[in-house]
Every structure is written in C-alpha cells, then in structure tokens.
C-alpha cells in the first residue's frame, strides 16, 4: 500500500513539473541579430556597427508565453558610447482560439512596418526604416495591455486593441490620467496580401517630456495636445514561396490639436517595390515623403523627401548584404546623397 501510494505521489508530482509529459516542459529559444555597415557621404567614408539584438521567446505553459527583445546600440549619451535598450517585454496569454491577452512593452501596432519588422535588420527589405519612423511621426513603443486576434475567418481577419502609457510618460509609470489607445485591424484575403488600418489616440499633458518628438531632442509640451494618428497600409508578395514581387505602401496622418493653435495635420508616407531577379538578388526602390502644416504644434515642421535605390543579396535567410543609394531633400536645405553597404546576419 505504501509502495503504491509512493509511486502515485511521484507520478502526480512529475506530471505537475512536466516530467511525465515532455510537451509540458518549458521551451526557451534565444536568437540574435547584428549588422555592420560602411557609408560614403560628403566625400568621406565611414564604418559603423548597427544594433545587436538579443531575442528570447519562451513557452511557459501551452497558453502562456514570454517574448523579450534587448538591443545593444551606439549612443552618445553612454560613457562607453554604447547603450542597452529594452525594446519589448511581453507576456502573452492565449485565452481562446486565436485570441490573446498581452501585457508589457510592445511595438505599437499602428503601422505594418512597426508590426512586422522589428530590430533584426537581416529581415528589413532596405537598410534603414522609412523616414516616418526616423522623424518620430509614429509612437514606436507602448507599455500597457492589449487584446489581439489573428487569422480569424475566411479573410484571416486580425485585430489589436491596446491601452497604455502615453507619449509624455515613461515605461514604469504614467505622469497623467490620460491613456493612449490603439485600435488596429487588418485582413489577408489571399496568400501574400495584407491590408490594414489603425487609429492611435493620446492626450499629452502640459509639461510632459516628449520622447519621440521629431526635433530629435527630448523637450516638454507647453500646453495640452490632443493627438490622433490614422494609418492605412498595403503589403503584397506574389507568392509565399517565390516572393518575386514585393510591394509595400503606408500613409499616416497625424492630427495634433492645441487650444492656442487649433488643429494641424502632418502626412507621412512611403512606398517600396522590389523585384526578385534570381533566388538571391532583389533590386528595390523606396520613396518617402513627409509634409507638415505651418504652425505645427507637436512636430518640427521641416518637410522632407527621400529616394532610395538598392540591391539586396540574400546569401540565405539569415545572412543578407545590401548596397544602397539614398538622396534626401529637407526644407530649406541642400540635398544629401549617401551610399551605404550593410551586412546583416542572424544567429
């Protein structure tokens, strides 16, 4: 009797700890991405290091999972010239079918690019992100909670509804009673197609530190600003296997309203096209345009346009070389030409 009771006890404890069923054991994967580059601009050649990305995923239970992404990158603010940035920390609970609850620091799902391409540059179709990200038009990160659904129904409908700390707040606390709200939807009617739209709403209190202000330097809001960002996106690859044609276009309209200047709008767009000539060689182009209204209350109103042309050579899916030419023209400034070469790998 005692022997049988002991065996039953060991079996129950082993089942709870995952010994009796290997599928119940926690599975953790650690991946990394890094890139290096060289550029020629204004008669000078420069070499540099991009981001080193540490990407961790873990299946804690069949329904609960963890995702963490930490980036090591160059920073003038660091005494060693390099800084550590926690880009994402997400706990995801799959509560029913393809519906999940996510808590933590997210990439705000306002754009296709921000929702698809993160910090592994090996997956980027171009060397850098489009200008609407570099100019701080869209909020890249949100710390909060969200509901998410994926691949629902015939058209593979997806949605994200997120509430979190606003633009003038930090990752650990919100300095006012207002919360940001993101609502994003998309459909995938056919293989290789994705059509999406989103709304981002936030209220920025006076005195809030504006972390993603497009002036490039953190500043503080002088008065309350109501911000709404509307985005539409379209992505197409002709086949999930050959991916011969690559088309991507997005446009975001930011509506910023203050009591003193009323409502102003900024429109930021880009379009990308690539053609796979062989299984390894893909020439591509990208055009960017950001247009500000005069008396803009939040962004630095300097209109800018850019043309990018390049060639991507895929050694395999985790090693890519890109050669690229970019011409950027800003408001009341001479055009800037730049030629870059990037090697991006995953490991």
C-alpha positions, -999 to +999 in steps of 0.1 A: +000+000+000+028+024+010+047+015-021+017+021-044+010+054-027+046+065-031+045+056-069+013+076-073+027+106-055+059+106-077+037+103-108+015+133-098+044+155-088+062+145-120+031+154-141+029+188-125+066+195-131+065+183-167+085+151-161+057+127-171+049+146-204+077+162-223+053+185-241+045+202-208+081+212-203+091+249-207+108+256-241+130+286-244+148+299-275+175+325-277+183+341-311+205+371-320+208+396-349+236+420-357+246+443-386+276+463-397+279+489-424+300+513-444+288+546-459+301+573-483+287+608-477+301+643-485+334+629-496+340+608-465+339+570-459+327+558-425+324+524-409+300+516-382+282+490-361+244+487-362+223+471-335+230+438-317+196+423-309+190+396-283+157+379-290+142+355-264+110+335-266+097+310-241+066+288-239+059+287-202+027+268-205+006+258-236-013+291-232+012+314-215+044+326-234+071+352-230+089+374-255+118+396-247+139+418-270+170+437-259+191+459-282+227+469-277+235+500-298+257+531-302+247+561-280+265+593-274+247+596-240+265+565-227+300+568-212+311+537-232+294+550-264+270+520-263+237+516-245+212+489-237+176+493-247+148+471-236+126+471-268+100+445-259+089+426-228+056+408-234+036+381-215+010+366-238-019+346-226-039+327-253-074+327-236-094+313-265-087+301-300-067+328-319-075+354-293-048+365-268-042+390-239-008+407-240+008+427-211+042+446-212+061+468-235+050+464-271+059+477-306+028+499-311+008+482-339+000+514-358+019+505-389+027+474-410+064+480-407+064+486-370+043+455-365+063+432-389+100+443-389+115+448-355+152+450-348+167+422-368+180+441-398+185+409-417+147+409-424+145+445-434+138+450-472+160+481-470+190+492-449+171+516-427+135+522-416+113+547-436+116+583-426+083+584-408+100+564-381+132+583-381+113+616-378+093+603-349+059+606-366+045+573-351+049+561-315+073+531-317+065+516-283+037+514-258+038+500-223+003+486-215-022+459-221-037+447-253-062+422-268-052+406-300-068+383-326-051+366-356-062+347-387-100+348-380-125+337-406-123+334-443-103+366-449-079+359-419-090+390-401-067+403-373-071+430-347-052+448-319-068+469-292-042+484-268-044+508-238-011+521-224+011+549-211+010+579-234+038+597-253+046+620-224+051+591-200+077+565-191+077+527-192+072+523-154+045+550-148+021+574-165+025+610-154-011+619-161-046+604-161-048+601-199-040+568-215-031+561-251-055+540-272-045+520-303-071+502-325-057+483-355-073+459-379-061+440-410-072+413-434-052+388-455-077+379-483-051+359-503-017+345-497+008+373-498-017+401-493-022+422-462-044+453-460-046+472-427-058+504-410-053+518-375-061+547-351-038+559-323-052+584-298-034+602-270-037+633-249-004+649-239-004+670-207+014+703-203+050+697-190+052+661-204+085+650-218+081+643-255+103+613-261+096+608-298+093+645-308+106+648-344+131+675-335+154+648-323+159+662-288+135+655-259+115+685-250+084+693-229+049+701-240+040+737-234+002+730-234-022+701-237-021+684-271-047+660-284-032+637-309-049+613-334-029+592-359-047+575-387-028+549-408-035+528-438-012+501-452-010+476-481+016+448-485+019+423-513+042+395-523+030+374-553+039+341-537+049+330-502+074+306-519+089+326-547+082+362-535+091+375-569+073+408-565+074+429-533+051+459-528+046+479-496+029+513-491+018+531-460+005+565-451+000+581-417-019+613-410-012+628-375-038+653-363-024+675-335-047+699-317-039+726-291-060+754-276-037+781-289-031+770-325-061+747-332-056+716-352-028+709-376-020+678-396+011+660-408+010+634-436+039+609-438+040+582-465+064+558-482+062+532-509+085+503-516+089+479-545+113+450-550+117+425-578+134+391-573+156+386-603+171+354-590+166+334-558+193+356-542+192+390-560+165+416-553+168+452-567+145+477-550+134+513-546+117+533-519+103+568-518+094+588-487+075+620-482+067+639-450+046+671-453+039+693-423+014+721-420+027+755-409+023+763-372+026+726-363+020+722-325+039+690-319+064+681-347+092+701-360+078+714-393+105+706-418+092+689-449+114+661-462+115+638-492+138+608-499+146+584-527+162+551-520+175+526-547+194+495-539+202+458-543+197+431-517+217+399-520+205+370-498+232+345-490+204+327-471+175+337-449+199+347-421+227+365-440+220+394-463+241+421-480+225+453-492+241+481-513+220+513-514+219+548-526+198+574-508+191+611-517+173+632-491+160+667-495+148+687-465+130+720-463+154+749-470+185+726-470+207+712-498+201+676-509+222+650-492+235+620-511+246+588-494+259+554-505+258+525-480+267+489-477+253+467-450+259+431-438+231+418-416+231+383-400+211+363-376+225+336-353 
